[in-house]
Structures are given as structure tokens and as C-alpha cells.
Amino acid sequence: MSSILVVESDRMVSQLIKDHLEHEGCQVTVVLNGNEAVHYVLREIPSLVILDVTLLGVDCYRVIQRLRNHPKCMHIPIIVISAQASLSEEIRAYEVGVDSYLTKPLDFDELFAHIRRHLRRIQQSVLSPLTYLPGGIQLECALEAKIRSRDPWSVLYLDLDNFKAFNDVYGFLAGNDMILLVGNICREVVYECGNADDFIGHIGGDDFVIVTTPECESALCRHILARYTKESLSLYKPYDLESGAINSIDCEGRPLRFPLITLSIGVVSDRFHCPGAVDEIGALTAEAKRRAKRSSSKISRISLDDWCYPIREHVPVASHMPVSPTARSSNPLDRLQRKVVHNW
């Protein structure tokens, strides 16, 4: 179901939009000011936003820029409704990131055509077609924004273990259900235990990423794992649950057994703004995830706060020459000391 936020003070207009879209199966929320709109968008991630310039005035453009600059909602289509049929205002709106600019009196058929087009485009080109979660460029933007800021941050990398065996035995539709389950659990747990601007991304296959803060990471990991352990049981056949394994046969009729799917979470956190780059964070989260798969708790944490200074390169005594920074290993795990905590 598509969710749409309407920022509109004209009750007749907002009610007409609401009635029609709810008839089409959409969930519609109406708010009256820019701050409330930004808070709602970051918290609820609607499928589309409709803004009335008349209501917000000059603040409308600041609201649009705030939405466009945040990785969590930068993909959301924005339709502006204005009482001004002004070319300069229309150009200004498009320059700050509006997707459609419509003028009053509204032609509702035109408005609904724009809504349908934007919803269709966003589902096809930006979000995961399965989970409707962002990935790719938006994930990179979220990581870059956290690294550039001076705020503490944590990145959770979630991955399903033994997923291929489950997919091969149960089929791709059941595999899709398992991926959807993880995506929905991430959404709901972040909503309940995370921050309003926490980012949830689906980077493909059975891999998910959450960008959050250190004070939330432990609760997110615990609740996600607890819910997954309980709710994933409904996707197995009873005899596989009884035996504690996925039972199958190979092409020659020999019995095969695979472990049930588990969920591993690798965490990289930074409380004190250690400088880094997106590609290094990616390498570190992959290492944390690899260690989580071997951990009994299914959680492994790499904390940049526990890292010491860069490891000194070995320099031959005879040379008396400092090592150039460019000569250092490109692998951050080779360059830096780290403390890896396997269990909380």
C-alpha cells in the first residue's frame, strides 16, 4: 500500500485528495506545517509528498531542501501545489528538487496522473522491487553524510546464513518471503527502537544495512535477532523444524541436510569521529559480518573508538626515510589496529 503525505490547509482540497487516494488503496496523512511534515517524512517514509506553497510560503523551499538533502528520504517524489501561475516560481521549485509543479484551481485528473506516474517510477527505478527499501546511491549518501558529520554513528550489516540452501529446497517464492520478513522486521524495530533519521537499506539479495547511532545499535541487534528467530519459524515445514535442519535429496536420491537459516549482524561504530571513507566502512562492515557468522551470538562489533593509532610500517634502519602515506596498504584492516567484540 502506498502512503502519501499531504501538507495542505484547504480542507476541501485535502479531503478530495484523501478520499480519491484512499479509494485507490493508498494511506493518506494530512499535516499543516513544514516542521511536522519533515518529522513525519523521516519517521514514516511516505511514498509521495504533496506540498501546498500557499500554506508554507517561503518555508516550502526550505522544507523541500531538507527532504532532498537527507539520504533517508531524498528519493521521495514531491508535488508542489501553488496559487501562483508564475514561470519563475515554477523554475525555482524544480531547481530545489520538486518533481511536479501544479497550480490552483487544481485539475484533479492531472494531479492523480502525476501521482500515479511518480509512484510507478519510484518503484521501478529507485527502490528494491521486493522490499521497497533504498540501496545503492542512497546508501552511499547516508554513509558519506554520517562520516562528514561530527555525530557518532553505527552501521549494521545484516546477512542471512545458509540462505542459498533454503532457496534451493523451498523455492524462490519462499526465499522472497524470507527476505521480506527481514526487511519488515528491520523497518519495525528501527521505528520502535531507533532514531527518526536512521537509514535502512536493502543492498541486494539477502543483505541489509542500517545506519544508526551507537546508543541504539545494541537494542536494534537484540530485537531484530529475537524477532527473526521467532517469526522465521513459520516459513519452514514442520518436519524440518522438528529435525532442526532443512532436509532434501540430491540428484541421485541421497539425503541431504542443511542448517536452518540464521541471521548475522556485523557492526561498525564510531563515537569520536575517526576519519574514514565509504569504501573503508564497507570493508570493515564486511569483516564484522564475517566474524559474526562465526560467533555464537551472531553479532560482531568493530569499534573505531577502540582503534589505536595507525600501525607503524616497518622501516629499514639504514634508510632513515619516513614511509609515504601512499605506500601504506589499501586494506584498512592491515593499516589499523582494532578491537573486535564478538559478544555484548
GIHU-V807517 format. One record per residue. N is the residue number from 0. SS is DSSP state (a for helix, b for strand, c for the rest). PSI is psi in radians with two decimals (NA if undefined). D_FIRST is the distance of its C-alpha to the first C-alpha in whole Angstrom. Layout:
# GIHU-V807517
N & SS & PSI & D_FIRST
N & SS & PSI & D_FIRST
This chain:
# GIHU-V807517
0 & c & 2.26 & 0
1 & c & 2.41 & 4
2 & b & 2.37 & 6
3 & b & 2.30 & 10
4 & b & 2.24 & 13
5 & b & 2.11 & 16
6 & b & 1.65 & 20
7 & c & 2.23 & 22
8 & c & -0.33 & 25
9 & c & 1.88 & 25
10 & a & -0.66 & 24
11 & a & -0.77 & 24
12 & a & -0.84 & 22
13 & a & -0.63 & 19
14 & a & -0.69 & 19
15 & a & -0.79 & 19
16 & a & -0.81 & 16
17 & a & -0.83 & 14
18 & a & -0.80 & 15
19 & a & -0.80 & 14
20 & a & -0.62 & 11
21 & a & -0.57 & 10
22 & a & -0.55 & 12
23 & c & 0.01 & 10
24 & c & 0.18 & 6
25 & c & 2.70 & 6
26 & b & 2.15 & 7
27 & b & 2.30 & 10
28 & b & 2.39 & 13
29 & b & 2.24 & 17
30 & b & 2.93 & 20
31 & c & -0.13 & 23
32 & c & 2.88 & 25
33 & a & -0.77 & 24
34 & a & -0.74 & 25
35 & a & -0.63 & 22
36 & a & -0.81 & 20
37 & a & -0.78 & 21
38 & a & -0.77 & 21
39 & a & -0.77 & 17
40 & a & -0.80 & 16
41 & a & -0.58 & 18
42 & a & -0.75 & 17
43 & a & -0.35 & 13
44 & c & 1.20 & 13
45 & c & 2.87 & 10
46 & c & -0.44 & 9
47 & b & 2.63 & 12
48 & b & 2.34 & 15
49 & b & 2.11 & 17
50 & b & 2.36 & 21
51 & b & 1.97 & 24
52 & a & -0.62 & 27
53 & a & -0.65 & 29
54 & a & -0.76 & 27
55 & a & -0.38 & 28
56 & c & -2.43 & 31
57 & c & -0.43 & 32
58 & a & -0.37 & 30
59 & a & -0.77 & 27
60 & a & -0.57 & 28
61 & a & -0.67 & 29
62 & a & -0.79 & 25
63 & a & -0.77 & 24
64 & a & -0.68 & 26
65 & a & -0.71 & 25
66 & a & -0.70 & 22
67 & a & -0.47 & 23
68 & a & -0.17 & 26
69 & c & 2.15 & 23
70 & c & -0.48 & 22
71 & c & -0.50 & 19
72 & c & 0.20 & 18
73 & c & -0.35 & 20
74 & c & -0.22 & 17
75 & c & 2.21 & 15
76 & b & 2.47 & 16
77 & b & 2.16 & 18
78 & b & 2.20 & 19
79 & b & 2.35 & 22
80 & b & 2.23 & 24
81 & b & 2.60 & 27
82 & c & -0.15 & 30
83 & c & 2.12 & 32
84 & c & 1.13 & 33
85 & c & 2.18 & 35
86 & a & -0.70 & 35
87 & a & -0.69 & 36
88 & a & -0.67 & 33
89 & a & -0.76 & 30
90 & a & -0.77 & 32
91 & a & -0.75 & 32
92 & a & -0.79 & 28
93 & a & -0.59 & 27
94 & a & -0.51 & 30
95 & c & -0.05 & 28
96 & c & 0.25 & 25
97 & c & 2.54 & 23
98 & c & -0.55 & 21
99 & b & 2.51 & 22
100 & b & 1.97 & 24
101 & b & 2.62 & 25
102 & b & 2.68 & 27
103 & c & 2.62 & 28
104 & c & 2.43 & 28
105 & c & 2.43 & 25
106 & c & 1.84 & 24
107 & a & -0.55 & 21
108 & a & -0.71 & 21
109 & a & -0.77 & 21
110 & a & -0.83 & 19
111 & a & -0.54 & 16
112 & a & -0.73 & 17
113 & a & -0.75 & 17
114 & a & -0.85 & 14
115 & a & -0.72 & 13
116 & a & -0.76 & 16
117 & a & -0.73 & 15
118 & a & -0.72 & 11
119 & a & -0.77 & 13
120 & a & -0.77 & 15
121 & a & -0.62 & 14
122 & a & -0.53 & 12
123 & a & -0.54 & 15
124 & a & -0.36 & 18
125 & c & -0.79 & 17
126 & c & 2.77 & 15
127 & c & 2.24 & 15
128 & c & -0.29 & 14
129 & c & -0.90 & 13
130 & c & -0.22 & 12
131 & c & 0.54 & 11
132 & c & 2.59 & 14
133 & b & 2.86 & 17
134 & c & -2.86 & 20
135 & c & -2.09 & 23
136 & a & -0.71 & 24
137 & a & -0.65 & 22
138 & a & -0.77 & 24
139 & a & -0.73 & 27
140 & a & -0.71 & 27
141 & a & -0.74 & 25
142 & a & -0.76 & 29
143 & a & -0.71 & 31
144 & a & -0.70 & 30
145 & a & -0.72 & 31
146 & a & -0.67 & 34
147 & a & -0.54 & 35
148 & c & 2.93 & 34
149 & c & 0.28 & 37
150 & c & 2.58 & 34
151 & c & 2.60 & 34
152 & b & 2.78 & 31
153 & b & 2.50 & 30
154 & b & 2.18 & 29
155 & b & 2.22 & 27
156 & b & 1.97 & 27
157 & b & 2.39 & 25
158 & b & 2.43 & 26
159 & b & 2.31 & 26
160 & b & 2.40 & 30
161 & c & 0.42 & 31
162 & a & -0.65 & 28
163 & a & -0.73 & 29
164 & a & -0.76 & 31
165 & a & -0.80 & 28
166 & a & -0.69 & 27
167 & a & -0.66 & 30
168 & a & -0.78 & 30
169 & a & -0.32 & 27
170 & c & 2.80 & 26
171 & a & -0.48 & 23
172 & a & -0.73 & 20
173 & a & -0.64 & 21
174 & a & -0.71 & 22
175 & a & -0.70 & 18
176 & a & -0.67 & 17
177 & a & -0.75 & 20
178 & a & -0.75 & 18
179 & a & -0.68 & 15
180 & a & -0.82 & 16
181 & a & -0.77 & 18
182 & a & -0.77 & 16
183 & a & -0.67 & 14
184 & a & -0.76 & 17
185 & a & -0.80 & 18
186 & a & -0.88 & 15
187 & a & -0.68 & 16
188 & a & -0.72 & 20
189 & a & -0.69 & 20
190 & a & -0.71 & 18
191 & a & -0.63 & 21
192 & a & -0.13 & 24
193 & c & -2.86 & 23
194 & c & 2.79 & 24
195 & c & -0.57 & 21
196 & c & 0.26 & 22
197 & c & 2.45 & 22
198 & b & 2.34 & 21
199 & b & 2.15 & 19
200 & b & 2.55 & 19
201 & b & 1.88 & 19
202 & b & 0.16 & 22
203 & b & 2.63 & 22
204 & c & -2.24 & 23
205 & c & 0.44 & 23
206 & b & 2.33 & 24
207 & b & 2.68 & 22
208 & b & 2.40 & 23
209 & b & 2.22 & 23
210 & b & 2.05 & 25
211 & b & -2.69 & 26
212 & c & 2.71 & 29
213 & a & -0.59 & 32
214 & a & -0.29 & 32
215 & a & -0.29 & 29
216 & a & -0.73 & 29
217 & a & -0.81 & 31
218 & a & -0.70 & 29
219 & a & -0.82 & 26
220 & a & -0.81 & 27
221 & a & -0.85 & 29
222 & a & -0.66 & 25
223 & a & -0.81 & 23
224 & a & -0.71 & 26
225 & a & -0.79 & 27
226 & a & -0.70 & 23
227 & a & -0.80 & 23
228 & a & -0.69 & 27
229 & a & -0.84 & 26
230 & a & -0.42 & 22
231 & a & -0.31 & 23
232 & a & -0.54 & 26
233 & a & -0.22 & 23
234 & a & -0.04 & 23
235 & c & 2.74 & 27
236 & c & 2.59 & 29
237 & a & -0.71 & 31
238 & a & -0.45 & 35
239 & a & -0.67 & 33
240 & a & -0.71 & 32
241 & a & -0.67 & 36
242 & a & -0.22 & 38
243 & c & 0.40 & 36
244 & b & 2.82 & 35
245 & b & 2.09 & 33
246 & b & 2.32 & 36
247 & b & -3.12 & 37
248 & b & 2.62 & 39
249 & c & -3.06 & 41
250 & c & -0.28 & 42
251 & c & 0.18 & 45
252 & c & 0.14 & 44
253 & c & 2.43 & 45
254 & b & 2.49 & 42
255 & b & 2.56 & 40
256 & b & 2.32 & 38
257 & b & 2.55 & 36
258 & b & 2.66 & 35
259 & c & 2.71 & 31
260 & c & 2.31 & 29
261 & b & 2.85 & 29
262 & b & 2.21 & 27
263 & b & 2.54 & 30
264 & b & 2.04 & 29
265 & b & 2.36 & 31
266 & b & 2.33 & 32
267 & b & 2.23 & 34
268 & b & 2.73 & 34
269 & b & 1.94 & 36
270 & c & -0.41 & 38
271 & c & 0.47 & 40
272 & c & 1.07 & 39
273 & c & 2.29 & 41
274 & c & 2.56 & 41
275 & c & -3.08 & 39
276 & c & 2.83 & 37
277 & a & -0.71 & 33
278 & a & -0.56 & 35
279 & a & -0.71 & 37
280 & a & -0.69 & 34
281 & a & -0.76 & 32
282 & a & -0.69 & 36
283 & a & -0.71 & 36
284 & a & -0.61 & 33
285 & a & -0.68 & 33
286 & a & -0.74 & 37
287 & a & -0.70 & 35
288 & a & -0.73 & 33
289 & a & -0.73 & 36
290 & a & -0.60 & 38
291 & a & -0.63 & 35
292 & a & -0.45 & 35
293 & a & -0.12 & 38
294 & c & 2.51 & 38
295 & c & -0.47 & 38
296 & c & -0.22 & 35
297 & c & 0.35 & 33
298 & b & 2.35 & 33
299 & b & 2.45 & 35
300 & b & 2.27 & 36
301 & b & 2.06 & 38
302 & b & 2.09 & 39
303 & a & -0.38 & 40
304 & a & -0.48 & 42
305 & a & -0.08 & 44
306 & c & 2.56 & 45
307 & c & -2.94 & 48
308 & c & 2.84 & 50
309 & b & 2.45 & 50
310 & c & 2.32 & 52
311 & c & 2.30 & 55
312 & c & 2.57 & 56
313 & c & 2.16 & 59
314 & c & 2.13 & 62
315 & c & 2.37 & 65
316 & c & -0.62 & 68
317 & c & -0.43 & 70
318 & c & -0.64 & 67
319 & c & 0.49 & 67
320 & c & 2.35 & 64
321 & c & 2.66 & 61
322 & c & 2.26 & 58
323 & c & 2.42 & 56
324 & a & -0.54 & 52
325 & a & -0.27 & 51
326 & a & -0.12 & 53
327 & c & 2.78 & 51
328 & c & 2.53 & 48
329 & c & -0.15 & 45
330 & c & 2.03 & 43
331 & a & -0.46 & 43
332 & a & -0.42 & 43
333 & a & -0.49 & 47
334 & a & -0.51 & 47
335 & b & 2.49 & 46
336 & c & 2.59 & 47
337 & c & 2.75 & 44
338 & b & 2.08 & 44
339 & b & 2.11 & 41
340 & b & 2.04 & 40
341 & c & -0.55 & 39
342 & c & 2.57 & 38
343 & c & NA & 38
